[in-house]
Amino acid sequence: MRAAWLLLPALAALSAYYVYLPLPGAVSDPWKLMLLDATFRAVQQTCHLIHYLRLSHHLIVLNYLICTFDKLKSVSSEDIKITDAVFDGVEVRVFEPPAKGDESLKRSVVYIHGGGWALASARTSLYNNLCRIMAESLNAVVVSVEYRLVPEVCFPEQYHDALRATKHFLQPDVLAEYSVDPSRIAISGDSAGGNLAAAVCQQLSKDEDLPVRPKLQALIYPVLQAFDFNTPSYQQNMNMPVLPRYVMINYWIDYINGNYDLAHELLINNHTALNVGRALSFRARLNWTSLLPPSFKKNYKPVVQSTGTAAIVERLPALLDVRAVPLLADDATLARQPRTYVLTCENDVLRDDGAMYAARLERAGVPVTLDHFHDCFHGCMIFTVWPTDFSAGVQTRNSYIKWLDENL
């Protein structure tokens, strides 16, 4: 009995040590965020152990756990019709609000979910809930794209899935089937889904035969570049939940089918050193010293290696492929993009990706809204339902939907 009384405080102390992380004072719901991050870390460590034992790929196990505990039992709703379909070989989930009065056509959003190109699903409650609320709030048809994931496929297959599904939906006969106004369509996505949404929009802008084009793009804390892992936000938030820098680098490695032994090379920007000829022409397009406001740059300094490892780009050409890295697009492509919304969070390694893209689009003449949240963190917008309900999630979701409502 005495041993138990001694053991319990020790376990409590160890648990507190595991959960506690020093967080910026402005972060929304800090203790809840620590608990969420501790849960993620514990699950990820378990999945990596299974991977190490060669029982299964850690991402397959992690996604299985996410979908098992989160998948909805029912796909119906009293107010929204929810159906699963296949668009040009790609699975999608369609959310349709009921007709209102004599209204004939509705606006629409093509939504591409996040998860590091490897996790989550259009069918999980987090994204099902987000898309249902979007459909209700906007009275819009929402098409949620269920693209294939890492490790089943790697780049460029996720991009191809998102592009095929979107182009199929944009066909006039398909829009007519869902009673969608072809002049009021937005392409949107969060995190890795924001990456795919931006890449899809860029490609659609080059397709001269496309009969219908999106009116808007809305990117939620998008990941847009793998050129520089030492932007101010990457340095400032390197250990920040829910997406520390090393995790984002690993997502990139998985997406472009690389090896984890390259992680340190990427971390110190050896892949884009001054002696890497293929990277030189892109450097000005990601010059954060000229693209970011002083409040973002603070006192951080660029990390530019004079001598690096050119073989990395030769082994992984996707690092400089605009389909994977939309921030590398030339000015002419950016000038063809639709009116754009970019949501960024201060406590996020990807903050500067979105801010740089907004700055480049604006310089190219595209109307841009940069919606920055000082107390929010990566991924917060989908965390609005108990037990992962954050005030930051409701705040960002409401702001995002308000912009769509006013502009779509």
N, C-alpha and C positions, 0 to 999 in steps of 0.2 A: 504493500500500500504506500509506504514511504517513497519507494522507487517511482511509483506512478506520479506522486505529487512533485517529485523532482523532475520527472520526464516531461510533464505537461508544460511547465514554463519554458523548458529548453526547446520543445517543439514550437511553442508560440513565438519564441524569439527567432528561431530559424525561419518560420513562416513570414514573420514581419520583415526579416532581412531579405528574403526572396522577393517579397512583394514591393518593398519600398524602393522608389527611384526618386532622385532629386529632379523636380520638374520646375519649369518657369512659373513664377507667381501668377501669371495671367491665364494659365491653362484652365479650361472649364472642367469642373468635377474631377479634381486631381486624384482623389483616392479611388474613385470608381475607375478612372483610367489606369491606375496602377494595378488594380485587381484584374481588369480586362487584359492588360499586357502580361501579367503573371500567368494568367490562364493560357494565353497564346504561347508563351515561352514553354510552359510545361507540356502542352500538347505537341509543340514542334520538336522538343527534345525527345519525346517518346517516339515520334514518327522517324526522327533521325536514327534512333537506336534500332528500330525495325529495319530501316534502310541499311544500316551498318551490318546487321545480321543477315542481310541479303534475303529477307523475307518478302519485301516489296519496296517499290520506290516510295520515298518519304512523301512526295507530293500526292501520290495516289492515295496513300493512307490518310493524309491530312484532309484531302478533299472528300474522301469517303466519310470521315468523321463529321465534317461540316455538313454535308448533305444528309447524312443519317439523322443527325440531331435537329436539323433545321428544315427539312423538306416538309412542305404542306401535305396534309392528308386529302384536302379538297382543293380543286382548282376553280371553284365557282364562287360567285359573290352576288349578294342581293342587288347591288347597284351597278356592278361592272360585269360584263360578259368576258370570261377568260377562257381562251382556247389555245391549244397547241397546234402548230402548223409547220410545214416545211417549205421554205422559200429557196428555190434553186439548189436543193440538196442540203440546206442549212436549217436546223431546227430553230424555231422562234416561238415565243409566247406572245399572244395578241390580247390587249386589254381594250375593250370597246364599251364606252358609256352608252346609256340608252338615248334614243332620239328625243330631242326636246322641241315640242311644238311643230312648227312647219320648217324647222331647220333641215336643210338637205345635205350639206357637206360639213365635215368636221376638220379641225386642224389635227396634226399628228406629230409624234416624236418617235424616231428610231433610237432606242436606248441600248448601249453596249456596256455590260457590267464590268466591274473591276475584279481584282484578285491576282495581280501579277501574271496575267496570261495563263495561270495555272490552277486557280482556285475559284470557288463559288459557282453560281449557276443562276440563270434567269428564273429557275423554279424554287429557289430557296426563299424563305419568308422575308429575309432582309430586302431582297430586290423585288420580290412579288409585292411586298407592302409599298415600297417606293413607287413602283410603276402603277399600282392601283390608285394611290393617292394622286399621282400626276394625272391619270386619266380622269379621275373625279374632279379635281381642282381646275383642270384646263378644259374639261369636256372634250378631250382629245383621244384619238386612237393611238395607243402606245404599243410599239413593236419592240419587244425585248429579245435580243439576239443571243442564241445559245451556241456560241462558237466553240469549236473543239479546243481542248486544253493541253498544256504541257503536263506530263511527258508523252501523251499520245501523239501529239504533233508539236512541231516547233515552227518558228518563223520560216516562211511567210504564211503558213496555213491559217493562223488566226486572222491575219489581215485579209486573206482571200475569202474566208468565211464571212467576215463582216461586210466586205465589199459586195459579194454575191447576194447576200440576203438584202442589203440595202438597195442595190440596183434592181432586184426583182420587185421589191415593194414600190419602187418609183415608176414602174411601168403603168401607163394610164389605165389599162384594164384592171390591174390589181388595186389601184387606188379607188377606182369606181366600185369594185366589189366591197371595199370597206368604207365607202362613202366619205373619202378623204379629199379635201380641197388641195389640188396639186400645187397651189401657190403658198401653202401654209404648212410646210414640213420642216422640222428641225432634226439634226443629227446630234446626238449627245452621248456622253459616257463619263465614267469616273475612273480615275487612276489609270490602270492599264487599258480600261475601256475608253478613257479619254484619249489615250494614245491612238487606239484603233479608230476612234471617231475622227480625230484630226487627220490621220492618214487617209481614211476613206473620203473625207471632204476634199482633200487635195487631189486625189485621183478623179473624183467626180468632176472637179473643175476643169480637168484636162480632156474629158470625154465629150467630144463635139457632137456625138450622135445621141446623147442622153436627152430624152424628151422632157424630163422634169428634173429640176435641181432644187436642193434644199434652200430654204429661205434663211435659216440660221444654223449655227453650230454652238453648242453649249458644253464646255469642257470643265469637269469638276476635278480639282487637284490632279491634272494630267501628268503622266510621265512622258516626256517629250525628247529626251536626249540621253545618250550614253557617252558623250564626248568628254564631259568634265564632271567628275565626282567630287569636286572640291569647290563648287560654287558656295557663296556665303551660307545658303540654307543647308547644303550638305554638311558644311563644317559646323554650323550652329546647332543643328539637330541630329548629329551623327548617332546619338544614343536615345533618340526620342521614340517613345511608343507612338503608333503601333508599327512604325516602319523605320527602324534604324538603318543607317547607311549600308551596313554589310548585308542586310536582308535584301535591300533594293538591288545591290550589285549581284547577289545570287539569283534574283528573279531575272535580271538581264542575261546572266550566263545561261540559265535554263532556257529562256526564250530563244536565244540565238544559237542554242545547241553547242555551248562551249564547255570547258572543264573548270571545276572550282579552283584548280591550281593557278588560274589566271586572276583570281580575285584580288590579290595584292597588287599585281601589275595595273589593274584597272583602278584600284583605290588611289594610287599615287599618280594617275594619268600618264603612265608610260606608253599607253596605246595611242596617245595624241601628242607625243613629244615633238619638239621642233624638227627633229630629223626624220619624222614620219611623213614622207612626201604627200601621201594620199590624204592626210589630215589637214595640210596647210591651207588648202583652198576653202575649207569650212571654218577656219578659226574666227574670222570676222563675224560670222553669223551667230556665234555663241560668245561674243565678247561681253561678259556680264558687267565689266567695268563701265561700259557705255550704255548698256541696256537696262540696268537696275537702278532704282531710285536710291539716294543716300541712306534712307531708313532701312533698306535691305542690305546694302553693301557694308554698312557699319565700318569696322576697321579690318575686315578680312582682306587677305591678299591672294592674288591668283597663284595657283600651283601649276607651273608650266615647266616641264622637264626639258632640258636642252638635248639630252640623249635618252632615248627610250627604246622600245621594242617594236620595230616595224612589223615583225612577223605576226603580232597579235591581229592586226587588221587584215593581213593576208589570210590567216586562219579563220577569222571571223569577219568577213566583209560586211555583214549586216550592221556592224557598229557604225558604218558610214552610209547606210542605205536609208534614203528618206522615207521609205515605206515603214521602216522600224523606228526611225528617228525624225519625226516631222519637223523639228526645229531646224534641221539642216536644209530645208527647202529653200530654193532661190526666191528672190524678191518678186519675180514675175508670177510664180505660183501662188505666193502669199497674197498678191494683189487681186487674185481671182476668188478669194475665199469670201463666204457670206458674212453677214453681220455676226459678231462673235461675243460670247460671254465666257469669261474665264474666272473660276472660283479658286482662290488660293487660301492656305492657312499658314499662319506665322510659324506654328510648331510642326513643320513638315519639311522633310528633306527635299520635296518636290516643289516647294514654294517658288523657287526661282525659275524652274522650267516653265511654269505657267506665266510668270511675270515677264520673262524674256519673250515668250511667244506673243503675248499681248502687245509688247512694245514693238516687235518686228511687224506684226499685222497692222498696227496703227501707223507706223512709218510707211507701210505699203499702201495706205489709204483706206484700210478696212475699218468700219465703225466697230469699236471694241469697248466692252465694259469689263473692267478688272474689279472683281468683287473680293476684297481681301478681309479676312477675319483674324483679329489679333489674338483671340483666346482659344482658337480651334486647332484641331490636329488632323492628321491624315486619316481618311476613312470615316470621319465623324458623321457624314450625311446619312449613312445607312443605319446608324445606331440610334434608333428612335423608339424602339419597342423593348419593354422590360424583358430580361434583366439588363440589357445593354442599351438603356435609354439615357441619352446625354442631351443636355440643353443645347450643346453645340450642334447636335444632329438636327434638332428641330429648327434652330436658328438658320443654319445653312440651307436646309431643304426649303424653308419658307422663302428665303431670299432668291434662291434658284427658280422656284416655281413662279414667284412674282415676276421675275424678269421675263420668263417664257410667256406668261400671261399678257404682259404689256407689249411684247415684241413679235409674238407669233401670230 
